Amino acid sequence: MLNLAILILRLCLAVVFIGHGLQVAFGLFGGLDIPGFSKMLADLGFKAPVVWTYIAAYTQLIAGLFLVLGFLTRFAAFSLFIFMLVAAIKVHISKGFFMQAGGFEYNFVLACICIALMLTGSGRFGMTPKL
């Protein structure tokens, strides 16, 4: 049952991040797209916001795909954990914990799933064997 739980966590996290990556990279699902996300990062004080936008978009897409496959799961989860940490600190932490006020609650939940996957790896149903 543990391997099934790991698979569910991997797929759930993958759907979230692939969806967000598609929003940023291509403006799908009502997303900001590359120029819009770059402007948001510039407004947050990021240097070279276009570079960081591409990194954000393709980290989410590639790491999400890796999670679906169970390929380099620990690396993918770590990459997404860092992404959530930056989002929480730069955007949400000043607004408190709860999502209703724009807080970091959602980032916290996703980061915790990332930590769980960093600890467990891909499980039995992944391409990368558990070390």
Long-range contacts (C-beta under 8 A, 24 or more apart in sequence): 2-120, 2-123, 3-123, 3-124, 3-125, 4-125, 6-117, 6-120, 6-121, 6-122, 6-123, 6-124, 6-125, 6-126, 7-70, 7-123, 7-125, 7-126, 9-113, 9-116, 9-117, 10-67, 10-68, 10-70, 10-73, 10-117, 10-122, 10-123, 10-126, 11-67, 11-68, 12-113, 13-64, 13-67, 13-77, 13-80, 13-110, 13-113, 13-114, 13-117, 14-64, 14-65, 14-67, 14-68, 15-64, 16-64, 16-110, 17-60, 17-61, 17-63, 17-64, 17-67, 17-80, 18-60, 18-61, 18-64, 18-65, 18-68, 20-60, 21-57, 21-58, 21-59, 21-60, 21-61, 21-64, 22-61, 24-53, 24-56, 24-57, 24-60, 25-57, 25-58, 25-61, 44-90, 44-91, 45-90, 46-90, 56-83, 59-83, 67-117, 69-126, 69-127, 70-122, 70-123, 70-125, 70-126, 70-127, 70-128, 71-122, 71-126, 71-127, 71-128, 72-128, 73-117, 73-121, 73-122, 73-126, 73-128, 74-117, 74-118, 74-121, 74-128, 76-117, 77-113, 77-114, 77-115, 77-117, 77-118, 78-114, 78-118, 80-110, 80-114, 81-111, 81-114, 81-115, 81-118, 84-110, 84-111, 84-114, 85-111
